[in-house]
Amino acid sequence: MFALNDLVVYPAQGVGIIERIDRQKIDGGTCPFYVVRIRSNNVILMVPVNNADKVGLRPLVSHTEAERILQSLRNDTGRTICTGQNWNRRFREYSERLKSHSLHVVIEVLRELLLIGKNKELSFGERRLQELSMNLVAGELAEVLEVSKDALREELFDIYTQCCRQKISSLPEQLAPTEAVG
């Protein structure tokens, strides 16, 4: 059970704060609700206390877990991803996975999109999902690690972009992309 002013995570919305615990009359009885304000967009959600687990309301990851996750993202840029399915199917699959209660599932979506984006241009929908997954991951990790969300986002984009540049520069000269001289 959560208390007033606890930081929580709501799936596909991100980090929020429990502003109140209200009681509402429903079907002749009263039911307690968490009133959660999502920090990134000020949306207010009312979550029945009895259904909080079912809808995926959870505490933030621990500091140790956040450090481990960030280190994993920093160290896993060399992996390749097979994109055998078309972008439309990936979009639907990733959209569903972003609703997960687990931060690890959201991180996998982010990692896959960053890795795919190293090798080809993402579709508009994939870019939106990358932005959403980045906001969800960076928002929670920044809160736990007490760092700037923007700085964390920038670091992750730089790591994956830099990795891509290093791979291209290490290609044999005849295979490396050439720059137009004008």
C-alpha positions as CSV (number, residue, x, y, z in Angstrom):
1,M,0.0,0.0,0.0
2,F,1.2,3.5,-0.9
3,A,1.2,6.6,1.3
4,L,0.6,10.2,0.7
5,N,3.5,11.8,-1.3
6,D,5.0,8.4,-2.4
7,L,6.5,8.4,-5.8
8,V,5.1,5.6,-8.0
9,V,5.2,4.5,-11.6
10,Y,2.0,4.0,-13.7
11,P,2.5,1.9,-16.9
12,A,2.8,3.9,-20.1
13,Q,2.5,7.2,-18.1
14,G,5.7,7.3,-16.0
15,V,6.5,8.6,-12.6
16,G,3.8,10.2,-10.5
17,I,3.2,11.3,-7.0
18,I,0.4,10.2,-4.7
19,E,-1.3,13.5,-3.9
20,R,-4.3,12.2,-2.0
21,I,-6.1,9.1,-1.0
22,D,-9.8,9.7,-1.5
23,R,-12.9,7.7,-1.0
24,Q,-15.6,7.4,-3.7
25,K,-19.0,5.9,-3.5
26,I,-19.4,3.1,-6.1
27,D,-22.3,0.7,-6.3
28,G,-23.6,1.6,-2.8
29,G,-20.2,1.2,-1.1
30,T,-17.1,3.3,-0.6
31,C,-13.8,2.6,-2.3
32,P,-10.4,4.2,-1.5
33,F,-8.6,5.7,-4.5
34,Y,-5.0,6.9,-5.0
35,V,-5.0,10.3,-6.7
36,V,-1.8,10.2,-8.7
37,R,-0.4,13.2,-10.6
38,I,2.0,12.2,-13.4
39,R,5.1,14.4,-13.2
40,S,5.9,14.7,-16.9
41,N,2.5,16.0,-18.0
42,N,0.4,16.8,-14.9
43,V,-2.3,14.2,-15.8
44,I,-4.2,13.2,-12.7
45,L,-5.2,9.5,-12.4
46,M,-7.5,7.9,-9.9
47,V,-6.4,4.4,-9.1
48,P,-8.6,2.1,-6.9
49,V,-6.4,1.0,-4.0
50,N,-7.7,-2.6,-4.4
51,N,-6.7,-2.7,-8.1
52,A,-3.4,-0.9,-7.9
53,D,-1.4,-4.1,-8.4
54,K,-3.6,-5.2,-11.3
55,V,-3.2,-2.0,-13.2
56,G,0.6,-2.0,-12.6
57,L,1.0,0.9,-10.1
58,R,4.4,0.2,-8.5
59,P,7.2,1.9,-6.6
60,L,10.2,3.2,-8.4
61,V,13.1,0.8,-8.8
62,S,15.8,0.9,-6.2
63,H,18.9,3.0,-6.5
64,T,21.0,-0.2,-7.0
65,E,18.7,-1.5,-9.7
66,A,18.7,1.9,-11.5
67,E,22.5,1.9,-11.5
68,R,22.6,-1.6,-12.9
69,I,20.1,-0.7,-15.6
70,L,22.0,2.4,-16.6
71,Q,25.3,0.5,-16.8
72,S,23.6,-2.2,-18.9
73,L,22.4,0.4,-21.3
74,R,25.8,1.9,-21.5
75,N,27.5,-1.4,-22.1
76,D,25.0,-3.0,-24.5
77,T,25.4,-0.8,-27.6
78,G,27.3,-3.4,-29.7
79,R,24.4,-5.8,-29.9
80,T,22.7,-6.3,-33.2
81,I,19.0,-6.7,-33.6
82,C,17.2,-8.6,-36.3
83,T,14.2,-6.7,-37.7
84,G,12.6,-9.5,-39.7
85,Q,9.1,-8.0,-39.3
86,N,7.9,-4.8,-40.9
87,W,7.7,-1.6,-39.0
88,N,3.9,-1.8,-38.7
89,R,4.1,-5.1,-36.8
90,R,7.0,-3.9,-34.7
91,F,5.0,-0.7,-33.9
92,R,2.0,-2.8,-32.6
93,E,4.3,-5.1,-30.6
94,Y,6.2,-2.2,-29.0
95,S,3.1,-0.3,-28.2
96,E,1.8,-3.3,-26.3
97,R,5.1,-3.8,-24.5
98,L,5.2,-0.2,-23.4
99,K,2.1,-0.8,-21.3
100,S,4.0,-3.4,-19.3
101,H,4.2,-3.1,-15.5
102,S,7.9,-4.0,-15.8
103,L,10.6,-1.3,-16.4
104,H,12.8,-4.1,-17.9
105,V,10.3,-4.7,-20.7
106,V,10.2,-0.9,-21.4
107,I,14.0,-0.8,-21.4
108,E,14.1,-3.6,-24.0
109,V,11.8,-1.6,-26.3
110,L,14.1,1.4,-25.9
111,R,17.2,-0.6,-26.4
112,E,15.8,-2.3,-29.6
113,L,14.7,1.0,-31.1
114,L,18.0,2.7,-30.4
115,L,19.8,-0.3,-32.0
116,I,17.5,-0.4,-35.0
117,G,17.9,3.4,-35.3
118,K,21.7,2.9,-35.6
119,N,21.4,1.0,-38.8
120,K,18.3,2.5,-40.5
121,E,16.0,5.4,-40.2
122,L,13.0,4.8,-37.9
123,S,9.5,5.3,-39.2
124,F,7.5,8.2,-37.7
125,G,5.6,5.7,-35.4
126,E,8.8,4.1,-34.3
127,R,10.4,7.5,-33.5
128,R,7.3,8.3,-31.3
129,L,7.7,5.0,-29.5
130,Q,11.4,5.6,-29.0
131,E,10.6,9.0,-27.5
132,L,7.9,7.6,-25.2
133,S,10.1,4.7,-24.1
134,M,13.0,7.1,-23.5
135,N,10.8,9.4,-21.5
136,L,9.6,6.5,-19.4
137,V,13.0,5.0,-18.7
138,A,14.9,8.3,-18.3
139,G,12.1,9.7,-16.1
140,E,12.3,6.9,-13.6
141,L,16.1,6.5,-13.6
142,A,16.6,10.3,-13.3
143,E,14.3,10.4,-10.3
144,V,15.9,7.5,-8.6
145,L,19.5,8.6,-9.4
146,E,18.7,12.3,-8.7
147,V,20.1,13.4,-12.0
148,S,18.6,15.6,-14.8
149,K,16.2,13.7,-17.1
150,D,17.4,15.7,-20.1
151,A,21.1,15.0,-19.3
152,L,20.3,11.3,-19.0
153,R,18.4,11.2,-22.3
154,E,21.2,13.0,-24.0
155,E,23.8,10.6,-22.6
156,L,21.9,7.6,-23.9
157,F,21.3,9.1,-27.4
158,D,25.0,10.1,-27.5
159,I,26.2,6.6,-26.5
160,Y,24.1,4.9,-29.2
161,T,25.0,7.5,-31.8
162,Q,28.7,7.4,-31.0
163,C,28.7,3.6,-31.2
164,C,27.2,3.8,-34.6
165,R,29.8,6.4,-35.8
166,Q,32.7,4.2,-34.4
167,K,31.4,1.2,-36.4
168,I,31.2,3.2,-39.6
169,S,34.6,4.7,-39.2
170,S,36.1,1.2,-38.6
171,L,34.7,-0.1,-41.9
172,P,37.1,-0.6,-44.8
173,E,37.4,2.6,-46.9
174,Q,35.5,1.2,-49.9
175,L,32.5,0.3,-47.7
176,A,32.3,3.4,-45.5
177,P,29.8,6.1,-46.5
178,T,31.3,9.0,-48.3
179,E,30.6,12.7,-47.6
180,A,29.7,15.0,-50.4
181,V,32.3,17.6,-51.1
182,G,30.8,20.8,-52.3
